């Protein structure tokens, strides 16, 4: 058993896959070719919690999607790599841009294309609906499935391991009660 507290203590950024993590993997197609995905506000709040904690968030999606771009903007996630099947390129870019080492990064994934990154990062996390091979290489498997709050669970789990979830939630609550110009929840 890896010492997850020690692993998580170093984490400065959480990178997440999109389809199957922020969603259940479904893509709805309209007759005019438009595309719909179902996201949950629970994960939107998760992004707000990460921001309050100073934990950087990035998304790397293997499949380009406007719906993903719109949702990322709503969640105020600016580091979006939308549509790169080989995730090693975006991963390297993110690492260099934020000046991070592998062991300062956590990654949440569900499918085999995530494995190459999950084997590099300090804290690989699988969602409940992930393929077994993905779960096998992870240090934590969320109880919730993709699209049902797994992303937020991963964020809160890291903060729990870091021993600071309570203080972050209290700070966020203060912010909600004394709101700035914009609502931190989306
Ligand atoms: Mg996926």
Boltz pocket constraint, residues with backbone or C-beta under 6 A from the ligand:
constraints:
  - pocket:
      binder: B
      contacts: [[A, 17], [A, 18], [A, 19], [A, 20], [A, 21], [A, 109], [A, 110], [A, 111]]
      max_distance: 6.0
